[in-house]
Amino acid sequence: MPPMDDPSLYDAYRRVRTFTEQLCEPLEIEDYMLQAAAEASPPKWHLAHVSWFFETFLLRPFLPGYAVFHAQFDHLFNSYYEQTEAGFWPRSKRGLISRPTVAEVYAYRRHVDDAMARLLSDCPTEHQATVRARVEIGLNHEQQHQELLLTDIKYNLAYNPLRPAYRSELSPLPLQDPVPLTFTAFEGGIHSFGAVDQGQTEPQAGRPAFAYDNEFPCHQRLLEPFRLADRLITNAEYQAFVDDGAYRNPALWLSDGWARIKTEGWQAPLYWEQLDGVWHETTLSGRRPLHPAEPVCHVSYFEAEAYARWAGRRLPTEFEWEHAAADRAVEGHFVDDGRLHPGPASTGSLQQLFGDCWEWTGSAYLPYPRYRAVDGALGEYNGKFMNGQMVLRGGSCATSRDHARLTYRNFFYPHERWQFKGIRLAEDLA
């Protein structure tokens, strides 16, 4: 094992931590406290929580003499870990935490970063394997919160009637017509799924290959022959669904989805609105007319499933998606590109599998055969959420490129819309 004073691991740590703060640079001080909905979190909370993660799972157990920055932060910035002593503040009330101030949260980050530098430069040999593994979990955890940070900022700003822009210089893509919707066929058979050993990612700049526990173990499943759409569904295609009266037709919807339409008044995807008869959408660069060739995004599972039903097709299972993507490079529109919005597809087979929008699948979020959560509080990271949620695959324009991978299993409740979530169709082969 390389010595802990090898700079590559700390360089990766600094790169991820720095990028989190870069994402906050366009914010005004008032923006740090906003919480538009219970499922979202204020930017200030994200900044503190990811630091709490390193403090709780690395600094307290492995850095002798470590002094916590503030004893009550263990309660305020714990997300949902029940096996820690302090408990946690309710998620829906995170926007009420006016203290600590933003400046104090940044000071907390400096405190944690300085301590992490000491830990990584002088970690006892007997702890090095555990520390390395937990640092990698912490980095992937922070990258998840970078995406949540962006989607929560978008949610917060979209509620403002002024429609302020997060960053006005987001680069536009040229207007183009949508490429035709075609399908690629796949034979049935028994195939392997899930992460192998330490994951199926390649080591990146000092970071080892990685996968979460919910991607294990590798196992086999039988697939029936199927066809998968070569690109995501576009705004123009989804607008046809809207214009056809789909949000007024209960025959297209699952029962819980139709209940959401009635109780929440859904008439179109989140962030769509009509102005003078023209559909517009709110983006991180402000409100603009709908681009017909861009992927529709910010749809719930219920909307994705209803669209597929209306189109005479279905959503792919997560295993069909993984099988189709197995030989594809992890390429697409990611947060690294700086555009922060999904782009139109190119011609060719199986475009947009990675990046642009997370893709709803028809698979419930369940454990793989022989799955075992890791021991201790970290075992709460994924396993306890394996009920009532649906799997999404592929990553989005708010995902870091080196965070995406073939076996990654994202999951959300079927009614949730504020993430970059889109639609890819599938169909059975006779």
C-alpha positions, 0 to 999 in steps of 0.5 A: 500500500502506498504511504499515506503521505503520498500526495495523490489522495490528498490532491483528490481530496482538495480537488473535490472540496475546492469544487464544492466551494466553486459551485457556491461562488455565484451565490449571494449571501441571502441564497445560502439559507433558502430551502424551497421544499422539505426534500431540498436543503439550503446551500449552507447546510450542504457545505457543513454536512459534507464536512461533518461526514469527514469529521464523524467517520474519519477525524474523530475515530482516527486522528488522535487529539482531534478537537471538534469545531462545535459540539452541536454541529454533530446534531445540526449537520447529521443527515439521517444517521441513527447510529450516531449519538447526537441524532439529527435536526429535521430535514424539513427545518434545515432552512431555520438554521440561521446560525452558524453563519455562512462565514462560520460554516466556511471556517468549519470547512477550513478546520476539517480540511486542516485536520484531514491534511494531518490525518493523511500525512501521518496515519498509523499503518494499521488504520491506512486501509480503513482511512483510504476506503472512508476517504473515497466514500467521503469524496463520492459522498461530497460529489453527490452533494455537489449535484444536490447543491446545484439542483437545490439552488435551481429549485430555490431560485425558480421559486422567486418570481424574478427568476434570477439566474444562478450563472448567466454565462452558461454557454448555449448550444446551437439550435437543431432539430431532434434526431429521429427516435430509433431503437437498438435491439438486444438478444436475451440471455443470462448476463452479469450485473453489478460491481465486481470486487472494488467496482468497475470504475477506473482509478482517477488521479490518485483515487481508486476504483469505487462502487457503493455497497448497493452496487454489490455483489455481481450476480446473474440475471435472465434478460428477455430480448428487448429494444432500447431507444438510442436517445432520451425523449426530447422536449418536443416529444414530451410537449406533444404528450402535454398538448394531447391532454395527457395531464387530464387523462387518468387512463394514462397514469398509475393511481398514485401519479394521478393523485399527485396531478390532482393534489399538486396541480401538475400540468407539465414538467417542473420548471415548464410554464407558458408565456403568451402561448409559448412554452418556456423553462427555468434553467440555472441561467434563468428562464428561456424558451423551450429548446425542442431537441434537448432532453425533457428533464425534471419529470417524476417516475409517474410522468415517465411511466405515463409518457411511455404508456402513451407512446406505446412502449415502456421504461427499461429495467435497470438491468436492460439499461446496464446491459445496453451500456456495458460497452459504452464509454462514460461520455456525455454532458457532465458538470465538468463541462460547465453548461449545467443543462442537458444537451441534444443528442447526436446521431448514432446508436445509444446516445446520452447513456451517461450524463445529461439526465438521470434515466428513470427505470422500471425497477424498484430500488431493492437489494441485489441477491446476497447484498449486505450493508457495511457494518456500523453507521455507514451501513445506513448510507444506502441499505435502509432506503430500499423501499418505495423508491425507483432506480435511475441510471446514467448520471446527469449534467450536474454529475461529475464525470469521474463520479459516473459509472456503469453500475451506479444505482441512483434512487428517488421516490416516484413523485420527486421531480427536482433532480435532472431526470429524463426518459428513455424508452424500451420495448419487448421483442417478440 
